[in-house]
Amino acid sequence: MDFQSAQAPDYQAFVEHLAGASLEEDLKEIFRRNIPSDDALAGGLLETIPGRYDPKIAALLASAAAWAYSDADSMARMLRVRGLPNNRTVAIHWNNEGVLLDTTAHVVQSGTGKVVILCFSGTRLTNLVQVLASADMRWDPFFSAGLVHGGFFRAFLALWPSLKILLEGAMQGHSICDMIRIDAAGHRCHTRFDEDGAAGTAPYGSRPEGGGALETLYITGHSFGAALAVLAAAAIHTESALVALKEKLGGVYTFGQPMVGDEVFAANFSKIFGDRLFRHVQRNDVIPRLPGRMNGRFAHFGYEYRASATGWKLAGKGATPRQTMFGGIATLIGMLGWLSNLPVPYSMEDHLPLQYLRTSMRSAPGSEFLP
């Protein structure tokens, strides 16, 4: 297991550091002007109304899902731009090729500690271990609530014990960086600037600003990561030790999510948190139609949002889109269409996290990197 963590600099602390640094005034002004100074999403993120979909929150979480393919520092910096200026970010990575395990989760804690985002990384097509894990479609029982995709479930179970520690600590108002430093010797946690301008560390036991405890949790992910996001929400609603976290779930926003479990699993958890699950499907993306029916009767649940010229549009609730019959053939067709620009019914190009990010932000190419 590998841990990484980073903290986007607190604006006020950053300005105070600049004031005491021996820098040219015009250089100081460049930094002041380009470091976001407010958290415009704070109010909306704290509302937990079942069934309430927020396009601004969707844009923030689409950014998190896209940057979950990078490291903790990149995630912290991009979410600083997106509206969480002094967040703390921890990345947990499990890798064991022998058991087909290579998966990553990021936990992002707002500066106040009141908002936490749990984000799972998706499958990298260049990573054979992840591709094989996605292809492992044997059924595994999810406690007594139905059957789920074995490859997804195994990856989730590897990450979950460490993630629970962070979530439980965040509910008590602890810094997730402190918890990771205690849990892993030699862990690096960048929290504030020292006198030389380098990243330093906060004392053990320090709490977020004001000692704020977790009030709202969001779970997100793209592709393989989207499936793990659904399993995390299901686990929160299954484990008695996490009962206090259930009411804090603001929403599960998934992007390009494959089907996770059978019809029993979908029916059970549709009743429990289906009104907080928002699935995003980009045009002809083939992955939401998988696994293929030849691998068993999988089903979707929750609200589905489809891409349109003006952003995401509600398409309905329940088991859409339908399973394709042969998953491997549908994926191959999607790849051929992407590589040769053929007019085919399935697309892998539409599955790219970049496409989901642009639709969520309703942005021109390139502007997904800007404030």
WOURCOR-V242113 format. One line per field, one symbol per residue. ss: DSSP state (H for helix, E for strand, - for the rest). burial: + if it has 16 or more other ideal C-beta (glycine too) atoms within 10 Angstrom, else -. A space follows every 50 residues. Layout:
BEGIN
ss = ???
burial = ???
END
This chain:
BEGIN
ss = -EEEEEE---HHHHHHHHHH----HHHHHHHHHH-------HHHH----- ----HHHHHHHHHHHHH----HHHHHHHHHHH-----EEEEEEEEEHHH- EEEEEEEEE-----EEEEEE-------HHHHHHHH---EEE-----EEEH HHHHHHHHHHHHHHHHHHHHH--E-HHHHHHHH-----E--EE-----EE ------E-HHH----EEEEEEE-HHHHHHHHHHHHH---HHHHHHH--EE EEEEE-----EEHHHHHHHHHHHHHHEEEEE---E-HHH---HHH--EE- --EEEEEE--EEEEEEE---------HHHHHHHHHHHHHH------E-HH H-HHHHHHHHH-----HHH--
burial = --+++++++++--+--++----------------++--+-+---+--+-- ---+--+++++++++++++-+++-++++++++++++++++++++-----+ +++++++++++++++++++++++-----+++-++--+-+--+--+++++- ++++++-+++-++++++++++-+++++++++-++--+++++-+------- ++-----+---+++++++++++++++++++++++++++---+--+--+++ +++++++++++++-++++++-+++++++++++-+++++++++--++-+++ +++++++----+--+-+-+-+-++--+--++-+++-++-----+-+++++ +++-+++++++------+---
END
